[in-house]
Amino acid sequence: MPDNIALFAIVILLLPMIYFLLAAPAFLLVRLDIAPVARLLRGMFNGYFLALAVAGAIGTIATAVDGRMTLAIGIGLIAACAAWSRRWFLRQMDAQLDDRDDRDVGDANAAHRLRRLHWGGMLSNAVQVVGVVASIPYIAVAP
């Protein structure tokens, strides 16, 4: 019989991940040197990491109360990584947006560096989704 709390925790964790997996590639179709598009991308990263950290915290608490400490630690690590990544990505994005807005020598490469951050965020999310989905058969069973 499956463990409902563990499945709940995984589903709540996968929601922001799958949203980002579906929404982020749309930004590959637009130029990031357009200020509103770049700010929208920054907002999407901000919301994604914030939602993932909150979902991870909820999942961590739920599985810890259920007594599945190994799973709670794993989900907690994902939440902590999301909180750290949020600060790092937003700081990097802000630096690129400032470079582009200053119209100085770094302006030509700012959109390219912003695109690389975008690809890195999508790759990071894809790796996490694969890891979480691959672990479902191991955690969905009763302890």
One Martini backbone bead per residue (centre of mass of N, CA, C, O) as a GRO file, in nm:
protein
  143
    1MET     BB    1   0.095   0.036   0.024
    2PRO     BB    2   0.089   0.356  -0.013
    3ASP     BB    3   0.233   0.660   0.082
    4ASN     BB    4   0.058   0.949   0.108
    5ILE     BB    5   0.261   1.157   0.216
    6ALA     BB    6   0.485   1.110   0.010
    7LEU     BB    7   0.314   1.171  -0.240
    8PHE     BB    8   0.236   1.456  -0.160
    9ALA     BB    9   0.526   1.568  -0.146
   10ILE     BB   10   0.597   1.513  -0.443
   11VAL     BB   11   0.370   1.668  -0.579
   12ILE     BB   12   0.432   1.946  -0.447
   13LEU     BB   13   0.723   1.950  -0.575
   14LEU     BB   14   0.644   1.915  -0.886
   15LEU     BB   15   0.477   2.163  -0.961
   16PRO     BB   16   0.702   2.385  -1.005
   17MET     BB   17   0.880   2.214  -1.191
   18ILE     BB   18   0.674   2.176  -1.425
   19TYR     BB   19   0.618   2.465  -1.479
   20PHE     BB   20   0.911   2.540  -1.558
   21LEU     BB   21   0.943   2.326  -1.782
   22LEU     BB   22   0.710   2.473  -1.957
   23ALA     BB   23   0.786   2.793  -1.942
   24ALA     BB   24   1.093   2.846  -2.011
   25PRO     BB   25   1.112   2.782  -2.328
   26ALA     BB   26   0.965   3.044  -2.427
   27PHE     BB   27   1.232   3.227  -2.393
   28LEU     BB   28   1.374   3.116  -2.659
   29LEU     BB   29   1.180   3.299  -2.863
   30VAL     BB   30   1.322   3.547  -2.730
   31ARG     BB   31   1.463   3.842  -2.662
   32LEU     BB   32   1.683   3.959  -2.390
   33ASP     BB   33   1.718   4.279  -2.482
   34ILE     BB   34   1.436   4.309  -2.367
   35ALA     BB   35   1.341   4.440  -2.081
   36PRO     BB   36   1.059   4.304  -2.016
   37VAL     BB   37   1.158   4.015  -2.071
   38ALA     BB   38   1.386   4.004  -1.862
   39ARG     BB   39   1.201   4.066  -1.617
   40LEU     BB   40   1.017   3.821  -1.656
   41LEU     BB   41   1.235   3.609  -1.619
   42ARG     BB   42   1.312   3.695  -1.336
   43GLY     BB   43   1.027   3.648  -1.215
   44MET     BB   44   1.015   3.346  -1.276
   45PHE     BB   45   1.258   3.263  -1.107
   46ASN     BB   46   1.159   3.374  -0.842
   47GLY     BB   47   0.893   3.209  -0.826
   48TYR     BB   48   1.012   2.929  -0.851
   49PHE     BB   49   1.205   2.926  -0.606
   50LEU     BB   50   0.993   2.999  -0.397
   51ALA     BB   51   0.795   2.763  -0.450
   52LEU     BB   52   1.005   2.537  -0.402
   53ALA     BB   53   1.075   2.611  -0.109
   54VAL     BB   54   0.787   2.583   0.004
   55ALA     BB   55   0.728   2.296  -0.094
   56GLY     BB   56   0.973   2.173   0.053
   57ALA     BB   57   0.888   2.250   0.339
   58ILE     BB   58   0.621   2.098   0.339
   59GLY     BB   59   0.741   1.819   0.269
   60THR     BB   60   0.933   1.801   0.509
   61ILE     BB   61   0.725   1.818   0.735
   62ALA     BB   62   0.541   1.583   0.649
   63THR     BB   63   0.766   1.357   0.654
   64ALA     BB   64   0.863   1.402   0.944
   65VAL     BB   65   0.591   1.344   1.085
   66ASP     BB   66   0.582   1.050   0.945
   67GLY     BB   67   0.901   0.937   0.981
   68ARG     BB   68   1.067   1.020   0.702
   69MET     BB   69   1.379   1.130   0.722
   70THR     BB   70   1.517   1.081   0.451
   71LEU     BB   71   1.306   1.229   0.281
   72ALA     BB   72   1.319   1.496   0.436
   73ILE     BB   73   1.612   1.557   0.366
   74GLY     BB   74   1.584   1.556   0.058
   75ILE     BB   75   1.370   1.781   0.042
   76GLY     BB   76   1.533   1.988   0.206
   77LEU     BB   77   1.763   2.011  -0.002
   78ILE     BB   78   1.589   2.126  -0.227
   79ALA     BB   79   1.497   2.378  -0.070
   80ALA     BB   80   1.781   2.490  -0.012
   81CYS     BB   81   1.868   2.509  -0.306
   82ALA     BB   82   1.645   2.709  -0.388
   83ALA     BB   83   1.724   2.938  -0.197
   84TRP     BB   84   2.011   2.971  -0.300
   85SER     BB   85   1.946   3.000  -0.607
   86ARG     BB   86   1.781   3.253  -0.592
   87ARG     BB   87   2.004   3.442  -0.503
   88TRP     BB   88   2.206   3.381  -0.730
   89PHE     BB   89   2.036   3.427  -0.985
   90LEU     BB   90   1.938   3.717  -0.918
   91ARG     BB   91   2.217   3.842  -0.901
   92GLN     BB   92   2.304   3.770  -1.189
   93MET     BB   93   2.068   3.904  -1.338
   94ASP     BB   94   2.107   4.189  -1.229
   95ALA     BB   95   2.386   4.228  -1.353
   96GLN     BB   96   2.290   4.198  -1.650
   97LEU     BB   97   2.076   4.420  -1.646
   98ASP     BB   98   2.273   4.648  -1.570
   99ASP     BB   99   2.463   4.619  -1.811
  100ARG     BB  100   2.245   4.678  -2.024
  101ASP     BB  101   2.146   4.959  -1.904
  102ASP     BB  102   2.431   5.115  -1.923
  103ARG     BB  103   2.565   5.109  -2.210
  104ASP     BB  104   2.827   4.953  -2.227
  105VAL     BB  105   3.061   4.722  -2.298
  106GLY     BB  106   2.880   4.481  -2.161
  107ASP     BB  107   2.611   4.490  -2.331
  108ALA     BB  108   2.657   4.273  -2.558
  109ASN     BB  109   2.684   4.024  -2.333
  110ALA     BB  110   2.436   4.026  -2.141
  111ALA     BB  111   2.228   3.856  -2.303
  112HIS     BB  112   2.408   3.605  -2.321
  113ARG     BB  113   2.435   3.558  -2.013
  114LEU     BB  114   2.132   3.536  -1.963
  115ARG     BB  115   2.093   3.285  -2.142
  116ARG     BB  116   2.282   3.101  -1.979
  117LEU     BB  117   2.115   3.113  -1.723
  118HIS     BB  118   1.861   2.994  -1.844
  119TRP     BB  119   1.984   2.721  -1.923
  120GLY     BB  120   2.081   2.646  -1.637
  121GLY     BB  121   1.799   2.644  -1.505
  122MET     BB  122   1.674   2.429  -1.687
  123LEU     BB  123   1.879   2.204  -1.626
  124SER     BB  124   1.843   2.194  -1.322
  125ASN     BB  125   1.543   2.122  -1.328
  126ALA     BB  126   1.561   1.863  -1.498
  127VAL     BB  127   1.735   1.704  -1.299
  128GLN     BB  128   1.535   1.717  -1.063
  129VAL     BB  129   1.295   1.583  -1.199
  130VAL     BB  130   1.432   1.316  -1.259
  131GLY     BB  131   1.503   1.248  -0.965
  132VAL     BB  132   1.215   1.251  -0.847
  133VAL     BB  133   1.079   1.053  -1.045
  134ALA     BB  134   1.283   0.815  -0.996
  135SER     BB  135   1.200   0.798  -0.675
  136ILE     BB  136   0.902   0.707  -0.653
  137PRO     BB  137   0.922   0.388  -0.625
  138TYR     BB  138   1.084   0.418  -0.340
  139ILE     BB  139   0.860   0.620  -0.179
  140ALA     BB  140   0.558   0.487  -0.241
  141VAL     BB  141   0.616   0.300  -0.017
  142ALA     BB  142   0.603   0.144   0.256
  143PRO     BB  143   0.823   0.139   0.535
   0.00000   0.00000   0.00000
